[in-house]
Amino acid sequence: MSTQTADPIEFCPAAACAAAVVRLEGFIDHVARLHEEAQLASSPGLMAQLEAISDELILAAEDARDRLAQVEAVSAAGAMAQLLSAIRDVRMRDDAERERAKDLEARAIRFLAAAGLYDATFCRSLSGTKLGARLHVRPLRETGMLQGVR
């Protein structure tokens, strides 16, 4: 007997990693607000504790982003989460994050192309990279899904 779920986060590793990133970023924002309040209250001890918590949350969020770049999406929600994360990483202008963005985009595109949900022009315009066109122009042309591209 197998259990089925309609919630893509429950069965898609990429969606689950993306959900973890979102939760951690929410906690980071909350801790930042608490830090501001502690600063206004002139509580250096509390400020130091909140900074340590914030640092740990930032590291955990980066680990979750790294996991997101390493897992395969098994749902459109997971693939879209990977594309959105790739967009974020490209915009950060950091070499390591740019490399992670390539991995994220490649994994997302592979899933979306296999599911027949991929449009190279649209995805390239969103992410600002040319990786998608290099990965799937030929396979899509061979299947007849992409007409007139050379």
N, CA, C and O atoms as a GROMACS GRO file, in nm:
protein
  600
    1MET      N    1   0.084  -0.117   0.000
    1MET     CA    2   0.000   0.000   0.000
    1MET      C    3   0.090   0.124   0.000
    1MET      O    4   0.173   0.142   0.089
    2SER      N    5   0.072   0.208  -0.100
    2SER     CA    6   0.153   0.328  -0.109
    2SER      C    7   0.068   0.450  -0.076
    2SER      O    8  -0.052   0.456  -0.103
    3THR      N    9   0.135   0.546  -0.014
    3THR     CA   10   0.067   0.669   0.023
    3THR      C   11   0.093   0.772  -0.085
    3THR      O   12   0.208   0.794  -0.125
    4GLN      N   13  -0.012   0.835  -0.133
    4GLN     CA   14   0.002   0.939  -0.233
    4GLN      C   15  -0.034   1.073  -0.170
    4GLN      O   16  -0.118   1.081  -0.080
    5THR      N   17   0.030   1.176  -0.221
    5THR     CA   18   0.005   1.309  -0.169
    5THR      C   19  -0.012   1.408  -0.284
    5THR      O   20   0.049   1.391  -0.389
    6ALA      N   21  -0.091   1.506  -0.264
    6ALA     CA   22  -0.108   1.611  -0.364
    6ALA      C   23  -0.013   1.727  -0.338
    6ALA      O   24  -0.003   1.819  -0.419
    7ASP      N   25   0.058   1.723  -0.226
    7ASP     CA   26   0.149   1.830  -0.189
    7ASP      C   27   0.287   1.802  -0.249
    7ASP      O   28   0.354   1.708  -0.207
    8PRO      N   29   0.331   1.883  -0.349
    8PRO     CA   30   0.459   1.857  -0.414
    8PRO      C   31   0.578   1.866  -0.320
    8PRO      O   32   0.682   1.807  -0.346
    9ILE      N   33   0.564   1.940  -0.212
    9ILE     CA   34   0.675   1.954  -0.118
    9ILE      C   35   0.701   1.822  -0.046
    9ILE      O   36   0.815   1.794  -0.008
   10GLU      N   37   0.598   1.741  -0.028
   10GLU     CA   38   0.614   1.617   0.044
   10GLU      C   39   0.688   1.510  -0.034
   10GLU      O   40   0.750   1.423   0.026
   11PHE      N   41   0.684   1.515  -0.168
   11PHE     CA   42   0.750   1.409  -0.242
   11PHE      C   43   0.863   1.456  -0.332
   11PHE      O   44   0.934   1.373  -0.389
   12CYS      N   45   0.883   1.585  -0.348
   12CYS     CA   46   0.988   1.636  -0.436
   12CYS      C   47   1.104   1.689  -0.352
   12CYS      O   48   1.088   1.786  -0.278
   13PRO      N   49   1.221   1.626  -0.365
   13PRO     CA   50   1.337   1.674  -0.287
   13PRO      C   51   1.371   1.820  -0.313
   13PRO      O   52   1.409   1.892  -0.221
   14ALA      N   53   1.359   1.864  -0.438
   14ALA     CA   54   1.392   2.004  -0.470
   14ALA      C   55   1.292   2.099  -0.403
   14ALA      O   56   1.331   2.202  -0.349
   15ALA      N   57   1.166   2.065  -0.408
   15ALA     CA   58   1.065   2.150  -0.344
   15ALA      C   59   1.085   2.152  -0.193
   15ALA      O   60   1.067   2.257  -0.130
   16ALA      N   61   1.122   2.039  -0.135
   16ALA     CA   62   1.146   2.033   0.009
   16ALA      C   63   1.266   2.120   0.048
   16ALA      O   64   1.261   2.190   0.149
   17CYS      N   65   1.373   2.117  -0.032
   17CYS     CA   66   1.489   2.201  -0.004
   17CYS      C   67   1.453   2.349  -0.018
   17CYS      O   68   1.494   2.431   0.064
   18ALA      N   69   1.375   2.382  -0.120
   18ALA     CA   70   1.334   2.520  -0.139
   18ALA      C   71   1.247   2.567  -0.023
   18ALA      O   72   1.260   2.681   0.022
   19ALA      N   73   1.160   2.481   0.026
   19ALA     CA   74   1.076   2.516   0.140
   19ALA      C   75   1.162   2.541   0.264
   19ALA      O   76   1.134   2.631   0.343
   20ALA      N   77   1.267   2.461   0.280
   20ALA     CA   78   1.358   2.481   0.393
   20ALA      C   79   1.428   2.616   0.382
   20ALA      O   80   1.444   2.686   0.482
   21VAL      N   81   1.470   2.653   0.261
   21VAL     CA   82   1.534   2.783   0.240
   21VAL      C   83   1.439   2.895   0.278
   21VAL      O   84   1.478   2.990   0.347
   22VAL      N   85   1.315   2.885   0.234
   22VAL     CA   86   1.216   2.989   0.263
   22VAL      C   87   1.193   3.002   0.414
   22VAL      O   88   1.187   3.112   0.467
   23ARG      N   89   1.180   2.887   0.482
   23ARG     CA   90   1.161   2.890   0.628
   23ARG      C   91   1.280   2.955   0.697
   23ARG      O   92   1.263   3.040   0.784
   24LEU      N   93   1.400   2.915   0.657
   24LEU     CA   94   1.520   2.971   0.720
   24LEU      C   95   1.532   3.120   0.694
   24LEU      O   96   1.570   3.196   0.784
   25GLU      N   97   1.501   3.164   0.573
   25GLU     CA   98   1.506   3.308   0.544
   25GLU      C   99   1.403   3.384   0.626
   25GLU      O  100   1.427   3.498   0.666
   26GLY      N  101   1.289   3.323   0.652
   26GLY     CA  102   1.189   3.385   0.739
   26GLY      C  103   1.242   3.402   0.880
   26GLY      O  104   1.223   3.506   0.943
   27PHE      N  105   1.310   3.298   0.929
   27PHE     CA  106   1.370   3.306   1.063
   27PHE      C  107   1.480   3.413   1.066
   27PHE      O  108   1.492   3.487   1.164
   28ILE      N  109   1.559   3.421   0.959
   28ILE     CA  110   1.665   3.522   0.952
   28ILE      C  111   1.605   3.661   0.961
   28ILE      O  112   1.655   3.747   1.034
   29ASP      N  113   1.498   3.684   0.886
   29ASP     CA  114   1.431   3.815   0.891
   29ASP      C  115   1.377   3.845   1.031
   29ASP      O  116   1.388   3.957   1.080
   30HIS      N  117   1.318   3.744   1.094
   30HIS     CA  118   1.263   3.762   1.229
   30HIS      C  119   1.373   3.796   1.329
   30HIS      O  120   1.357   3.885   1.413
   31VAL      N  121   1.484   3.725   1.321
   31VAL     CA  122   1.596   3.752   1.410
   31VAL      C  123   1.652   3.892   1.386
   31VAL      O  124   1.693   3.960   1.480
   32ALA      N  125   1.654   3.936   1.260
   32ALA     CA  126   1.702   4.072   1.229
   32ALA      C  127   1.612   4.176   1.294
   32ALA      O  128   1.660   4.278   1.345
   33ARG      N  129   1.481   4.152   1.293
   33ARG     CA  130   1.389   4.246   1.359
   33ARG      C  131   1.411   4.247   1.510
   33ARG      O  132   1.410   4.352   1.573
   34LEU      N  133   1.432   4.128   1.566
   34LEU     CA  134   1.459   4.120   1.711
   34LEU      C  135   1.591   4.189   1.744
   34LEU      O  136   1.602   4.253   1.849
   35HIS      N  137   1.689   4.177   1.657
   35HIS     CA  138   1.818   4.242   1.678
   35HIS      C  139   1.801   4.394   1.683
   35HIS      O  140   1.861   4.461   1.767
   36GLU      N  141   1.718   4.447   1.592
   36GLU     CA  142   1.692   4.591   1.593
   36GLU      C  143   1.626   4.634   1.724
   36GLU      O  144   1.661   4.738   1.780
   37GLU      N  145   1.532   4.554   1.771
   37GLU     CA  146   1.466   4.585   1.898
   37GLU      C  147   1.564   4.579   2.014
   37GLU      O  148   1.560   4.663   2.104
   38ALA      N  149   1.653   4.480   2.014
   38ALA     CA  150   1.754   4.469   2.119
   38ALA      C  151   1.850   4.587   2.115
   38ALA      O  152   1.897   4.635   2.218
   39GLN      N  153   1.878   4.634   1.994
   39GLN     CA  154   1.966   4.749   1.979
   39GLN      C  155   1.899   4.874   2.037
   39GLN      O  156   1.964   4.953   2.107
   40LEU      N  157   1.771   4.891   2.008
   40LEU     CA  158   1.698   5.005   2.063
   40LEU      C  159   1.688   4.998   2.216
   40LEU      O  160   1.687   5.100   2.283
   41ALA      N  161   1.682   4.877   2.268
   41ALA     CA  162   1.671   4.858   2.413
   41ALA      C  163   1.808   4.859   2.481
   41ALA      O  164   1.818   4.841   2.602
   42SER      N  165   1.913   4.880   2.403
   42SER     CA  166   2.050   4.881   2.456
   42SER      C  167   2.081   4.754   2.534
   42SER      O  168   2.120   4.759   2.651
   43SER      N  169   2.063   4.642   2.468
   43SER     CA  170   2.089   4.512   2.530
   43SER      C  171   2.200   4.440   2.453
   43SER      O  172   2.172   4.356   2.367
   44PRO      N  173   2.326   4.472   2.484
   44PRO     CA  174   2.437   4.414   2.408
   44PRO      C  175   2.445   4.261   2.420
   44PRO      O  176   2.485   4.194   2.325
   45GLY      N  177   2.409   4.207   2.535
   45GLY     CA  178   2.412   4.060   2.550
   45GLY      C  179   2.314   3.992   2.457
   45GLY      O  180   2.346   3.894   2.391
   46LEU      N  181   2.194   4.045   2.453
   46LEU     CA  182   2.091   3.990   2.364
   46LEU      C  183   2.130   4.010   2.218
   46LEU      O  184   2.107   3.922   2.135
   47MET      N  185   2.189   4.125   2.187
   47MET     CA  186   2.231   4.151   2.049
   47MET      C  187   2.335   4.049   2.005
   47MET      O  188   2.329   3.998   1.893
   48ALA      N  189   2.430   4.018   2.091
   48ALA     CA  190   2.533   3.920   2.058
   48ALA      C  191   2.472   3.781   2.036
   48ALA      O  192   2.512   3.710   1.944
   49GLN      N  193   2.376   3.743   2.120
   49GLN     CA  194   2.311   3.613   2.104
   49GLN      C  195   2.232   3.608   1.972
   49GLN      O  196   2.236   3.507   1.902
   50LEU      N  197   2.163   3.715   1.941
   50LEU     CA  198   2.086   3.719   1.817
   50LEU      C  199   2.177   3.717   1.694
   50LEU      O  200   2.142   3.657   1.592
   51GLU      N  201   2.292   3.781   1.703
   51GLU     CA  202   2.389   3.777   1.592
   51GLU      C  203   2.439   3.634   1.570
   51GLU      O  204   2.453   3.589   1.456
   52ALA      N  205   2.465   3.562   1.680
   52ALA     CA  206   2.510   3.423   1.668
   52ALA      C  207   2.401   3.336   1.606
   52ALA      O  208   2.429   3.251   1.521
   53ILE      N  209   2.277   3.357   1.648
   53ILE     CA  210   2.165   3.282   1.590
   53ILE      C  211   2.153   3.314   1.442
   53ILE      O  212   2.134   3.224   1.360
   54SER      N  213   2.163   3.441   1.408
   54SER     CA  214   2.152   3.483   1.268
   54SER      C  215   2.262   3.418   1.183
   54SER      O  216   2.235   3.371   1.073
   55ASP      N  217   2.384   3.417   1.235
   55ASP     CA  218   2.495   3.354   1.162
   55ASP      C  219   2.467   3.207   1.136
   55ASP      O  220   2.492   3.157   1.026
   56GLU      N  221   2.417   3.136   1.236
   56GLU     CA  222   2.385   2.993   1.221
   56GLU      C  223   2.274   2.973   1.118
   56GLU      O  224   2.280   2.880   1.038
   57LEU      N  225   2.174   3.059   1.121
   57LEU     CA  226   2.064   3.048   1.025
   57LEU      C  227   2.112   3.077   0.882
   57LEU      O  228   2.069   3.010   0.788
   58ILE      N  229   2.199   3.173   0.866
   58ILE     CA  230   2.253   3.205   0.734
   58ILE      C  231   2.331   3.086   0.679
   58ILE      O  232   2.318   3.052   0.562
   59LEU      N  233   2.412   3.023   0.764
   59LEU     CA  234   2.487   2.904   0.722
   59LEU      C  235   2.392   2.789   0.685
   59LEU      O  236   2.415   2.719   0.587
   60ALA      N  237   2.288   2.771   0.764
   60ALA     CA  238   2.191   2.665   0.736
   60ALA      C  239   2.118   2.692   0.604
   60ALA      O  240   2.092   2.599   0.528
   61ALA      N  241   2.085   2.817   0.577
   61ALA     CA  242   2.019   2.852   0.451
   61ALA      C  243   2.112   2.826   0.332
   61ALA      O  244   2.066   2.778   0.228
   62GLU      N  245   2.240   2.857   0.347
   62GLU     CA  246   2.336   2.830   0.239
   62GLU      C  247   2.349   2.679   0.216
   62GLU      O  248   2.358   2.634   0.101
   63ASP      N  249   2.350   2.600   0.324
   63ASP     CA  250   2.355   2.454   0.309
   63ASP      C  251   2.230   2.404   0.236
   63ASP      O  252   2.240   2.315   0.151
   64ALA      N  253   2.115   2.460   0.269
   64ALA     CA  254   1.990   2.419   0.202
   64ALA      C  255   1.995   2.458   0.054
   64ALA      O  256   1.945   2.384  -0.030
   65ARG      N  257   2.053   2.573   0.022
   65ARG     CA  258   2.066   2.613  -0.119
   65ARG      C  259   2.161   2.519  -0.193
   65ARG      O  260   2.136   2.483  -0.308
   66ASP      N  261   2.270   2.480  -0.126
   66ASP     CA  262   2.362   2.383  -0.187
   66ASP      C  263   2.291   2.249  -0.212
   66ASP      O  264   2.310   2.188  -0.318
   67ARG      N  265   2.210   2.203  -0.116
   67ARG     CA  266   2.135   2.078  -0.134
   67ARG      C  267   2.037   2.091  -0.250
   67ARG      O  268   2.020   1.998  -0.328
   68LEU      N  269   1.973   2.207  -0.262
   68LEU     CA  270   1.879   2.230  -0.371
   68LEU      C  271   1.947   2.216  -0.507
   68LEU      O  272   1.886   2.170  -0.603
   69ALA      N  273   2.074   2.257  -0.514
   69ALA     CA  274   2.148   2.246  -0.639
   69ALA      C  275   2.194   2.104  -0.668
   69ALA      O  276   2.236   2.073  -0.780
   70GLN      N  277   2.186   2.016  -0.568
   70GLN     CA  278   2.235   1.879  -0.586
   70GLN      C  279   2.124   1.775  -0.603
   70GLN      O  280   2.151   1.664  -0.649
   71VAL      N  281   2.001   1.810  -0.569
   71VAL     CA  282   1.892   1.713  -0.578
   71VAL      C  283   1.820   1.727  -0.712
   71VAL      O  284   1.827   1.830  -0.778
   72GLU      N  285   1.752   1.621  -0.749
   72GLU     CA  286   1.673   1.622  -0.872
   72GLU      C  287   1.530   1.659  -0.839
   72GLU      O  288   1.473   1.612  -0.740
   73ALA      N  289   1.473   1.742  -0.921
   73ALA     CA  290   1.331   1.775  -0.908
   73ALA      C  291   1.249   1.659  -0.963
   73ALA      O  292   1.285   1.599  -1.064
   74VAL      N  293   1.140   1.629  -0.896
   74VAL     CA  294   1.047   1.528  -0.946
   74VAL      C  295   0.908   1.589  -0.962
   74VAL      O  296   0.809   1.518  -0.981
   75SER      N  297   0.902   1.722  -0.955
   75SER     CA  298   0.777   1.793  -0.977
   75SER      C  299   0.809   1.927  -1.041
   75SER      O  300   0.921   1.978  -1.030
   76ALA      N  301   0.709   1.982  -1.108
   76ALA     CA  302   0.727   2.114  -1.168
   76ALA      C  303   0.755   2.218  -1.059
   76ALA      O  304   0.832   2.312  -1.081
   77ALA      N  305   0.694   2.200  -0.942
   77ALA     CA  306   0.718   2.294  -0.831
   77ALA      C  307   0.865   2.293  -0.791
   77ALA      O  308   0.923   2.398  -0.767
   78GLY      N  309   0.924   2.175  -0.783
   78GLY     CA  310   1.066   2.166  -0.748
   78GLY      C  311   1.155   2.227  -0.854
   78GLY      O  312   1.252   2.296  -0.822
   79ALA      N  313   1.124   2.201  -0.981
   79ALA     CA  314   1.203   2.258  -1.091
   79ALA      C  315   1.191   2.410  -1.093
   79ALA      O  316   1.290   2.479  -1.116
   80MET      N  317   1.072   2.461  -1.070
   80MET     CA  318   1.056   2.606  -1.067
   80MET      C  319   1.130   2.667  -0.948
   80MET      O  320   1.186   2.776  -0.959
   81ALA      N  321   1.130   2.597  -0.836
   81ALA     CA  322   1.206   2.645  -0.719
   81ALA      C  323   1.355   2.651  -0.753
   81ALA      O  324   1.424   2.744  -0.712
   82GLN      N  325   1.403   2.552  -0.828
   82GLN     CA  326   1.543   2.554  -0.869
   82GLN      C  327   1.571   2.671  -0.964
   82GLN      O  328   1.674   2.737  -0.951
   83LEU      N  329   1.480   2.697  -1.057
   83LEU     CA  330   1.500   2.811  -1.146
   83LEU      C  331   1.501   2.943  -1.070
   83LEU      O  332   1.584   3.030  -1.096
   84LEU      N  333   1.409   2.958  -0.976
   84LEU     CA  334   1.404   3.081  -0.896
   84LEU      C  335   1.531   3.097  -0.813
   84LEU      O  336   1.582   3.208  -0.798
   85SER      N  337   1.580   2.987  -0.760
   85SER     CA  338   1.704   2.993  -0.682
   85SER      C  339   1.823   3.028  -0.773
   85SER      O  340   1.914   3.099  -0.731
   86ALA      N  341   1.821   2.977  -0.896
   86ALA     CA  342   1.927   3.010  -0.991
   86ALA      C  343   1.926   3.160  -1.022
   86ALA      O  344   2.031   3.223  -1.030
   87ILE      N  345   1.806   3.215  -1.038
   87ILE     CA  346   1.795   3.360  -1.064
   87ILE      C  347   1.855   3.437  -0.948
   87ILE      O  348   1.930   3.532  -0.969
   88ARG      N  349   1.823   3.398  -0.826
   88ARG     CA  350   1.876   3.465  -0.707
   88ARG      C  351   2.028   3.455  -0.705
   88ARG      O  352   2.096   3.554  -0.678
   89ASP      N  353   2.082   3.335  -0.732
   89ASP     CA  354   2.227   3.316  -0.726
   89ASP      C  355   2.300   3.396  -0.833
   89ASP      O  356   2.408   3.449  -0.807
   90VAL      N  357   2.242   3.406  -0.954
   90VAL     CA  358   2.305   3.485  -1.060
   90VAL      C  359   2.312   3.631  -1.019
   90VAL      O  360   2.410   3.699  -1.049
   91ARG      N  361   2.210   3.679  -0.952
   91ARG     CA  362   2.204   3.820  -0.914
   91ARG      C  363   2.297   3.853  -0.798
   91ARG      O  364   2.325   3.971  -0.775
   92MET      N  365   2.346   3.754  -0.725
   92MET     CA  366   2.432   3.781  -0.609
   92MET      C  367   2.573   3.822  -0.650
   92MET      O  368   2.646   3.878  -0.569
   93ARG      N  369   2.611   3.795  -0.771
   93ARG     CA  370   2.741   3.833  -0.826
   93ARG      C  371   2.859   3.776  -0.747
   93ARG      O  372   2.959   3.843  -0.725
   94ASP      N  373   2.845   3.653  -0.706
   94ASP     CA  374   2.951   3.582  -0.637
   94ASP      C  375   2.985   3.460  -0.723
   94ASP      O  376   2.894   3.393  -0.774
   95ASP      N  377   3.114   3.430  -0.740
   95ASP     CA  378   3.155   3.320  -0.828
   95ASP      C  379   3.096   3.185  -0.786
   95ASP      O  380   3.048   3.110  -0.870
   96ALA      N  381   3.099   3.156  -0.657
   96ALA     CA  382   3.046   3.027  -0.609
   96ALA      C  383   2.895   3.019  -0.633
   96ALA      O  384   2.844   2.915  -0.672
   97GLU      N  385   2.827   3.129  -0.610
   97GLU     CA  386   2.682   3.129  -0.632
   97GLU      C  387   2.648   3.124  -0.780
   97GLU      O  388   2.545   3.068  -0.819
   98ARG      N  389   2.732   3.182  -0.863
   98ARG     CA  390   2.711   3.173  -1.008
   98ARG      C  391   2.725   3.028  -1.056
   98ARG      O  392   2.649   2.982  -1.141
   99GLU      N  393   2.823   2.957  -1.001
   99GLU     CA  394   2.840   2.815  -1.035
   99GLU      C  395   2.720   2.733  -0.986
   99GLU      O  396   2.671   2.645  -1.057
  100ARG      N  397   2.675   2.763  -0.867
  100ARG     CA  398   2.558   2.693  -0.814
  100ARG      C  399   2.436   2.722  -0.902
  100ARG      O  400   2.353   2.634  -0.925
  101ALA      N  401   2.426   2.845  -0.951
  101ALA     CA  402   2.315   2.882  -1.039
  101ALA      C  403   2.314   2.796  -1.165
  101ALA      O  404   2.208   2.756  -1.213
  102LYS      N  405   2.432   2.768  -1.219
  102LYS     CA  406   2.440   2.682  -1.338
  102LYS      C  407   2.388   2.542  -1.308
  102LYS      O  408   2.314   2.484  -1.387
  103ASP      N  409   2.426   2.488  -1.193
  103ASP     CA  410   2.378   2.356  -1.154
  103ASP      C  411   2.227   2.356  -1.134
  103ASP      O  412   2.157   2.265  -1.180
  104LEU      N  413   2.177   2.458  -1.066
  104LEU     CA  414   2.033   2.468  -1.042
  104LEU      C  415   1.956   2.477  -1.174
  104LEU      O  416   1.857   2.408  -1.194
  105GLU      N  417   2.005   2.563  -1.262
  105GLU     CA  418   1.936   2.582  -1.389
  105GLU      C  419   1.939   2.455  -1.473
  105GLU      O  420   1.839   2.418  -1.534
  106ALA      N  421   2.052   2.387  -1.476
  106ALA     CA  422   2.064   2.264  -1.555
  106ALA      C  423   1.968   2.157  -1.504
  106ALA      O  424   1.901   2.092  -1.584
  107ARG      N  425   1.962   2.139  -1.373
  107ARG     CA  426   1.871   2.037  -1.318
  107ARG      C  427   1.725   2.072  -1.346
  107ARG      O  428   1.646   1.985  -1.383
  108ALA      N  429   1.690   2.197  -1.330
  108ALA     CA  430   1.552   2.239  -1.354
  108ALA      C  431   1.515   2.221  -1.501
  108ALA      O  432   1.407   2.172  -1.533
  109ILE      N  433   1.605   2.260  -1.589
  109ILE     CA  434   1.577   2.251  -1.732
  109ILE      C  435   1.562   2.106  -1.775
  109ILE      O  436   1.475   2.074  -1.855
  110ARG      N  437   1.646   2.018  -1.722
  110ARG     CA  438   1.633   1.876  -1.757
  110ARG      C  439   1.496   1.822  -1.719
  110ARG      O  440   1.434   1.750  -1.796
  111PHE      N  441   1.449   1.856  -1.600
  111PHE     CA  442   1.318   1.809  -1.558
  111PHE      C  443   1.209   1.869  -1.647
  111PHE      O  444   1.124   1.797  -1.699
  112LEU      N  445   1.212   2.000  -1.664
  112LEU     CA  446   1.107   2.068  -1.740
  112LEU      C  447   1.105   2.022  -1.886
  112LEU      O  448   0.997   2.006  -1.944
  113ALA      N  449   1.222   2.001  -1.946
  113ALA     CA  450   1.227   1.954  -2.084
  113ALA      C  451   1.170   1.813  -2.095
  113ALA      O  452   1.094   1.782  -2.188
  114ALA      N  453   1.205   1.727  -2.001
  114ALA     CA  454   1.154   1.589  -2.003
  114ALA      C  455   1.003   1.587  -1.984
  114ALA      O  456   0.935   1.498  -2.035
  115ALA      N  457   0.950   1.684  -1.910
  115ALA     CA  458   0.806   1.692  -1.886
  115ALA      C  459   0.732   1.770  -1.995
  115ALA      O  460   0.610   1.783  -1.990
  116GLY      N  461   0.807   1.822  -2.094
  116GLY     CA  462   0.745   1.899  -2.201
  116GLY      C  463   0.699   2.036  -2.156
  116GLY      O  464   0.607   2.094  -2.215
  117LEU      N  465   0.762   2.089  -2.052
  117LEU     CA  466   0.722   2.218  -1.996
  117LEU      C  467   0.825   2.327  -2.018
  117LEU      O  468   0.817   2.433  -1.956
  118TYR      N  469   0.923   2.303  -2.105
  118TYR     CA  470   1.037   2.394  -2.116
  118TYR      C  471   1.028   2.483  -2.238
  118TYR      O  472   1.002   2.435  -2.348
  119ASP      N  473   1.050   2.610  -2.220
  119ASP     CA  474   1.059   2.709  -2.327
  119ASP      C  475   1.192   2.781  -2.309
  119ASP      O  476   1.206   2.864  -2.219
  120ALA      N  477   1.289   2.749  -2.394
  120ALA     CA  478   1.425   2.801  -2.378
  120ALA      C  479   1.429   2.953  -2.377
  120ALA      O  480   1.500   3.012  -2.296
  121THR      N  481   1.355   3.017  -2.466
  121THR     CA  482   1.358   3.163  -2.474
  121THR      C  483   1.306   3.227  -2.346
  121THR      O  484   1.366   3.320  -2.293
  122PHE      N  485   1.195   3.176  -2.298
  122PHE     CA  486   1.135   3.232  -2.176
  122PHE      C  487   1.227   3.210  -2.056
  122PHE      O  488   1.251   3.303  -1.979
  123CYS      N  489   1.278   3.088  -2.039
  123CYS     CA  490   1.366   3.060  -1.924
  123CYS      C  491   1.494   3.141  -1.932
  123CYS      O  492   1.543   3.190  -1.830
  124ARG      N  493   1.549   3.157  -2.052
  124ARG     CA  494   1.672   3.235  -2.066
  124ARG      C  495   1.645   3.381  -2.031
  124ARG      O  496   1.729   3.446  -1.969
  125SER      N  497   1.530   3.433  -2.070
  125SER     CA  498   1.500   3.573  -2.038
  125SER      C  499   1.480   3.592  -1.888
  125SER      O  500   1.511   3.699  -1.835
  126LEU      N  501   1.429   3.490  -1.819
  126LEU     CA  502   1.413   3.498  -1.674
  126LEU      C  503   1.547   3.494  -1.602
  126LEU      O  504   1.573   3.576  -1.514
  127SER      N  505   1.631   3.399  -1.639
  127SER     CA  506   1.754   3.378  -1.563
  127SER      C  507   1.868   3.466  -1.609
  127SER      O  508   1.962   3.491  -1.533
  128GLY      N  509   1.863   3.513  -1.733
  128GLY     CA  510   1.972   3.595  -1.783
  128GLY      C  511   2.093   3.515  -1.824
  128GLY      O  512   2.202   3.571  -1.840
  129THR      N  513   2.079   3.383  -1.840
  129THR     CA  514   2.192   3.300  -1.882
  129THR      C  515   2.156   3.231  -2.013
  129THR      O  516   2.041   3.231  -2.056
  130LYS      N  517   2.257   3.172  -2.075
  130LYS     CA  518   2.236   3.102  -2.201
  130LYS      C  519   2.244   2.951  -2.184
  130LYS      O  520   2.240   2.877  -2.282
  131LEU      N  521   2.255   2.904  -2.062
  131LEU     CA  522   2.270   2.762  -2.037
  131LEU      C  523   2.154   2.682  -2.094
  131LEU      O  524   2.175   2.577  -2.155
  132GLY      N  525   2.035   2.729  -2.074
  132GLY     CA  526   1.917   2.656  -2.120
  132GLY      C  527   1.920   2.630  -2.269
  132GLY      O  528   1.886   2.520  -2.312
  133ALA      N  529   1.958   2.727  -2.347
  133ALA     CA  530   1.963   2.708  -2.492
  133ALA      C  531   2.068   2.604  -2.528
  133ALA      O  532   2.043   2.521  -2.616
  134ARG      N  533   2.182   2.604  -2.463
  134ARG     CA  534   2.286   2.506  -2.492
  134ARG      C  535   2.242   2.365  -2.452
  134ARG      O  536   2.277   2.268  -2.520
  135LEU      N  537   2.167   2.353  -2.344
  135LEU     CA  538   2.128   2.220  -2.298
  135LEU      C  539   2.022   2.154  -2.384
  135LEU      O  540   2.025   2.033  -2.404
  136HIS      N  541   1.927   2.233  -2.435
  136HIS     CA  542   1.811   2.168  -2.494
  136HIS      C  543   1.770   2.211  -2.632
  136HIS      O  544   1.665   2.166  -2.679
  137VAL      N  545   1.844   2.294  -2.700
  137VAL     CA  546   1.803   2.332  -2.834
  137VAL      C  547   1.803   2.210  -2.925
  137VAL      O  548   1.707   2.189  -3.000
  138ARG      N  549   1.909   2.130  -2.921
  138ARG     CA  550   1.916   2.015  -3.011
  138ARG      C  551   1.810   1.910  -2.980
  138ARG      O  552   1.740   1.868  -3.072
  139PRO      N  553   1.793   1.866  -2.854
  139PRO     CA  554   1.689   1.766  -2.828
  139PRO      C  555   1.549   1.815  -2.864
  139PRO      O  556   1.469   1.737  -2.915
  140LEU      N  557   1.518   1.940  -2.841
  140LEU     CA  558   1.386   1.991  -2.874
  140LEU      C  559   1.369   2.000  -3.025
  140LEU      O  560   1.260   1.975  -3.076
  141ARG      N  561   1.475   2.035  -3.098
  141ARG     CA  562   1.467   2.042  -3.243
  141ARG      C  563   1.444   1.903  -3.300
  141ARG      O  564   1.366   1.886  -3.394
  142GLU      N  565   1.511   1.803  -3.241
  142GLU     CA  566   1.495   1.666  -3.288
  142GLU      C  567   1.355   1.613  -3.266
  142GLU      O  568   1.306   1.532  -3.345
  143THR      N  569   1.289   1.658  -3.160
  143THR     CA  570   1.153   1.611  -3.132
  143THR      C  571   1.049   1.691  -3.207
  143THR      O  572   0.931   1.658  -3.201
  144GLY      N  573   1.091   1.796  -3.279
  144GLY     CA  574   0.997   1.878  -3.353
  144GLY      C  575   0.930   1.985  -3.269
  144GLY      O  576   0.845   2.058  -3.319
  145MET      N  577   0.968   1.996  -3.140
  145MET     CA  578   0.907   2.094  -3.052
  145MET      C  579   0.962   2.234  -3.076
  145MET      O  580   0.897   2.333  -3.040
  146LEU      N  581   1.079   2.242  -3.135
  146LEU     CA  582   1.144   2.371  -3.156
  146LEU      C  583   1.164   2.387  -3.305
  146LEU      O  584   1.245   2.316  -3.364
  147GLN      N  585   1.094   2.477  -3.366
  147GLN     CA  586   1.100   2.496  -3.512
  147GLN      C  587   1.182   2.620  -3.545
  147GLN      O  588   1.170   2.722  -3.478
  148GLY      N  589   1.265   2.610  -3.646
  148GLY     CA  590   1.334   2.728  -3.699
  148GLY      C  591   1.457   2.771  -3.622
  148GLY      O  592   1.515   2.875  -3.655
  149VAL      N  593   1.501   2.696  -3.518
  149VAL     CA  594   1.620   2.733  -3.443
  149VAL      C  595   1.738   2.656  -3.497
  149VAL      O  596   1.729   2.535  -3.517
  150ARG      N  597   1.847   2.724  -3.520
  150ARG     CA  598   1.966   2.657  -3.575
  150ARG      C  599   2.080   2.666  -3.480
  150ARG      O  600   2.189   2.615  -3.508
   0.00000   0.00000   0.00000
